[in-house]
Amino acid sequence: MAEPHRGRSLETAWLEDFLAVLDEGGFSRAAERRGVSQPAFSRRIRALEDWVGTTLFDRSTHSVRLTPAGERFRPAAEEMLRRLQIGRQDALSAAQAGSETLRFAATHALALTFFPAWLRALEAAAPTTMTVQLTADTMVACERLMVEGRAQFLLCHDHPAAPRRLAGDSFPSIALGQDVLLPVAAPVLAGGAAAPYLAYTAESGMGRILAAAWAQAGRTAPAEPAFSSHLASVLAAMARDGRGISWSPLSLVAEDLESGRLARVGTAADEVPMEIRLFRPRARQSPAAETFWDRAVTLSRQA
């Protein structure tokens, strides 16, 4: 495909299809997510490649891999969809005469433990009548909401060694606080022999941080977890039930440790320090969102 296709306009659905393949790791799963048959989905990907004028996916391997052209096109596709979504939200806000909704994505643990008190502190410092919409999900899903422009802010844990999709200059962030991942277990298991390992699944941002920290320290995870989940709250509950050891954020299990329902396991060397960070797109957002960001920055500097 040497020249771009001149007879057909770009469709935003093609960009969504393109990114769905990368999110799902394959054409068949992406087609299922998009609600179309695989042959129809493949035709749409071909139509996008015709429009661009070159192949975006390397089809010579079993795994999904972008060509160099596809790698260069990916940030442009993400930015186009994000700007369209932001423009749509701005238009809706203008039509609703200032009753804008601020849209947050947050990982489950922080949605439960950090977000309510942090939002209350922001509102106390600068009262507002803006409506807030919070979507709590896995880190992978939250990153997707940000990339697609369906969330204006992302609240999550972060570690310098952990990879994240919101890398580079497109998504600036500020640190809001500190947390730590520490191994905990029911007291009956805390002082005994090696207990079963309760693991995070691949969708979990906490699992991503733990794996990166262990790799940085030259440590390998237990090979056979007894149980796995993307939810830190579920792993902590399993640990309380005496099912094994979980690496849980201190913000989530502080009361359990204080009451004796859980006990620390191992030493300080087993703990992984983390930051709590708020991300946003670099592109300018609505006036209300920009005002909120300025307040968050001011509060973070006072902390």
N, C-alpha and C positions, 0 to 999 in steps of 0.2 A: 504494500500500500504506500505508494510514493507521494500521492497528493491527497489533501483532505477532500472529503465528499462535499461537493458544492450544491447539490440539489436538495438537501434536507437540513432542516434546522435542528440544533441541539435540543434534546429533551432532558429535563431534569431527572426523569425516571432513570435514564441511562447512567447518570452520575450516581444515583442511589444504588443502582444495580452494581456498579463498579466497586463502590465502597463496601457493599454487602458481601461480595466475594472475599474481600480482605478480612472483614470482620468474622465471617463464618469459616474461613479456611478452605472453601471449596465451592464449586458451581452448583452442585446439587443441593447443599444445605442453604446456599444463598437463594436459589430459586424457590425453595420451600418457604423461607422467611418472607420472600417478596410476593408469595401467593400466585406464582405462575408456573407452568410446566417447564421442565429443563430445556426442551427444544426452543420454546419461545424465549426463555431467558438467554440462551446462547445467541439467538438472533439479535437480541437487544444489545448484548455486549459487542457483537460484530458490528452493529450499526454505530455504536460509539467509536469503535476503532476506525470504521470508515470515515466518520466525521473528523476524528483527530488526524487521520492520514497515516497511521502506523499501528502496529501490533502493540498492545498494552500488556498482554499476558503471555508468558512463556509456556506453551502447551507441549513442550517436548519432555516434560517431567511429570511424575504422578502428583507431586505437591504443587500447590498454587504459588507461583512466583511471578513477580512483575518483571517485565523487560526494563532496560535502562530508561526507555521512553515512558513506560508506565510509572516508574519511580518519580520521574520529573513531573508527570501529570497528576499524581496523587494529591499533593498539597493544593494544587489549583482546583481540583474537584471539590476537596473539602472546603476551601475558602468560598467557592461559588455557592455551594449549598448553604453554608453558614450565613453568608451575606444576604441571600434570599430570605432565609428564615428570620434574620434580624430585621430586614426591611418589612416583612409581613407583620411582625410583632409591633414595630414602630407605627405602621399604618393603623393597626387595630387599636393601639393605645391612643392615637390621635382621634380616632372615631369615637372612642369611649370617654372623651372629655377629661383626660387626666387620671382615670381610675386604672392605672397600670398595675399589672401583676408582675412582681419580680420572681423569676423562675430559677430555683436552685436545684442542683443535683448534689446528693451527699451519699457517702457509703453508709451502710446500715448502722454500724457502731457509732459513728459520729452523729447521725441523725437522732439517735437515742440519748447519747451522753453529753454532747458538746453543743449542738445547734441551738436547742431551746434557750440555754443560759446566755450564749453568745448573742443571739438575736435580741434577747431582753436587755442586755447591756447596751447594744447599739441603739435600741429604741429609747432607753433611759437617757442616753447622751444627746439624742436628737429625735424627739417624737415625730412620728410619721403616720400617715393614714394609708400608705401603700399596702396592697394585698401581697402576701407571700405565698408562693406555691413551692412545696418541697417534694422532690421525688427521691426516695431512698432506694438504692439498688446496688448491684455489684460494681466494682471499680470499672470493669470492662464496659458495662452498660452506661455508667455515668460519663465515661470518656466519650462514648458514642453520642450521647445527648449534647455534649459540648461541641464536638466536631461538627455535628449536623445543625448547630445553632438552636437547638430546642431547650437549652438551658443557658442562662447568662452567667452563672457562677457554679463552681464545683468546690465542695468542701471534702477534703480527704486527708488521710495520712500520707506522708512522703518520707523517702529516705534517699540520700544522694546516690546510692549504688543501684537503686531499683529503676528499671526501665519504665517509661510511661509514654503514652501516646501523645500527651500534651507537651511535647518537648519543643525546644527551640524558642524563637522570639514571638511565635504566634499566640502564646498563652502565658502572659506574665502572672506572677503569683506573689502573695505575701504570707509570711509566717504568722499564725494566730496563737500558737501555743506549742507545748511539748507533751509528748506521751512516750510510753515505752512498752515494747512487747516483752513479756516475761513468762517463763514456764510456770504453770500452776497445776495443782492436782488436789483432789480431796485429801484431807489430812491423813487418812488411812494409807494412802499411797505415797505421800510425800517423802517419808523417810525410809522406804523399803527398797526392794529390788527394782530394776528397770520396769517402768510401767508402759502399757500400750501407748502408742503415739496417735494423737488426734490431729488430723492434718487439714489444711486449707485446700480447696480445689483451685484450678487454674484461673477461674473468673475473679478470685479474691485479690484485692489490692494488698491486704495484709499478708497473704501467702506470697505475693510477688516480692514484698519487702523482706520477708523472712528468708526466702530463697536467695535473694541478692546479698543479704547480710551474711548468710552462711557461706556463700560462694566467695565473698570477699575475705572471710576469715579462714578459708580452706576447709570448711566443715561440710559434711554431707548429711542430708536428711535421712531419717530412718527409712529403710526400703519399703516396709509394708505397714502403712497406717492401719490402725484398727477401725478408724471411722474418719470420714472427711465431709466437709461442708464449706460453702462459701461464706457462711455467717459466723462471725466471731462469737455472737451471743449463743449460738447453738453449740459450738465447741466448748464454751465456758460452762454451759448447762450440762454437757456430757461429762466434763471434768468434775463438776460438783456431784454428779451421780456416781463417781468412782470408776468411770470408764477408762481413764487414762490421763495423760498429760497434754495440755493444750498451751500454745503460746498465745496469750490473750493481752489486749491492751489494758494497761493499768486503769485507764479511765473507765473501763467497763467492769473490772473486777475488784475495784478498790473496796467497796462495801463487803464483798465476799471475803476478802483477806482480813478486813477488820473484824468481821463477825466470826471468823474461823471456819466458814464453809469451804474455803479454799486456802491452800498454803503455797508459798513459794517453793520452787524446786530448783536445785542446782545452785550456781553462784552468780555473781554480778556479770561474769564473763558470758553467761548464757543469755543475757538480756540485750535487746536491740532498741536503742533510742530512735525515736521518730519525731518528725515535726507534723503539726496540724497546719495545713495550708489551704488558702482560698485562691482558686484560679479563675481567670476571666479571659475572654478573647481580647487580643490587642486592638482589633477594630473598634472604633468608637460605637458605643451602644446608646440606648435612649437616655434622655436627660435624667430620668429617675434612677436608672441603673448606674449612671456615672456618679450621681450624687451619693448613692448608697456605697459605691466603691470608695469614694473619697472619705466617707465616714468610717468605713472599715479600716482603711489605711491609717487614719488618725488614731483610732482605738488601738490598733496593733502597735503603734509607736509608744503609746502610753502604758502598755502592758509591761 
